[in-house]
Amino acid sequence: MKDIVTSRKMENGVAIYYMDGQEKKYESFNFSELIDLKINALDLLEDPKAYQVDLEKHRVVMKK
């Protein structure tokens, strides 16, 4: 799991950015994927540091 450092609204979803070593990378999720994961897109955009991304399973989870 990688900590999300920032997020950005895209035309059909949200791009989330995370650090991989010294490099900033991103993964994108469309709105229907976020709904299926029970993630509020507005919350993800306003407070991205409260979430983590699981790259292997392509999912976003709220930090505990």
C-alpha positions as CSV (number, residue, x, y, z in Angstrom):
1,M,0.0,0.0,0.0
2,K,1.3,3.4,-0.9
3,D,0.2,6.7,0.8
4,I,-1.6,9.1,-1.5
5,V,0.2,12.5,-1.6
6,T,-2.2,14.4,-3.8
7,S,-5.2,13.9,-6.1
8,R,-6.6,15.7,-9.2
9,K,-10.1,15.6,-10.8
10,M,-10.1,14.2,-14.3
11,E,-12.9,14.2,-16.9
12,N,-14.3,10.8,-15.8
13,G,-12.7,10.2,-12.5
14,V,-9.8,11.0,-10.1
15,A,-6.0,10.7,-10.6
16,I,-4.2,9.9,-7.4
17,Y,-0.5,10.5,-7.0
18,Y,1.8,8.5,-4.7
19,M,5.6,8.4,-4.2
20,D,7.6,5.4,-5.5
21,G,11.0,6.0,-4.1
22,Q,11.9,9.5,-5.2
23,E,9.5,9.5,-8.2
24,K,5.9,10.7,-8.1
25,K,3.6,8.3,-10.0
26,Y,-0.1,8.2,-10.5
27,E,-3.0,5.8,-10.8
28,S,-6.4,6.8,-12.1
29,F,-9.8,5.6,-11.0
30,N,-13.1,6.4,-12.8
31,F,-16.1,7.4,-10.8
32,S,-17.9,4.0,-11.0
33,E,-14.7,2.3,-9.6
34,L,-14.7,4.7,-6.7
35,I,-18.4,4.1,-6.0
36,D,-17.8,0.3,-6.1
37,L,-15.0,0.8,-3.5
38,K,-17.3,2.9,-1.4
39,I,-14.9,5.9,-1.7
40,N,-16.4,9.4,-1.8
41,A,-14.6,11.2,-4.7
42,L,-15.1,14.6,-3.2
43,D,-13.5,13.5,0.1
44,L,-10.6,11.9,-1.9
45,L,-10.1,15.2,-3.7
46,E,-10.3,17.4,-0.6
47,D,-8.2,15.1,1.8
48,P,-6.1,12.7,-0.3
49,K,-3.6,12.1,2.5
50,A,-6.3,10.3,4.4
51,Y,-6.2,7.5,1.8
52,Q,-3.8,4.8,0.5
53,V,-3.7,3.0,-2.8
54,D,-3.2,-0.8,-3.3
55,L,-1.6,-1.0,-6.7
56,E,-1.8,-4.8,-7.0
57,K,-5.6,-4.9,-6.4
58,H,-6.2,-1.5,-8.0
59,R,-8.2,-0.1,-5.1
60,V,-8.2,2.9,-2.8
61,V,-8.7,2.5,1.0
62,M,-9.1,5.0,3.8
63,K,-6.2,5.0,6.3
64,K,-7.1,3.5,9.7
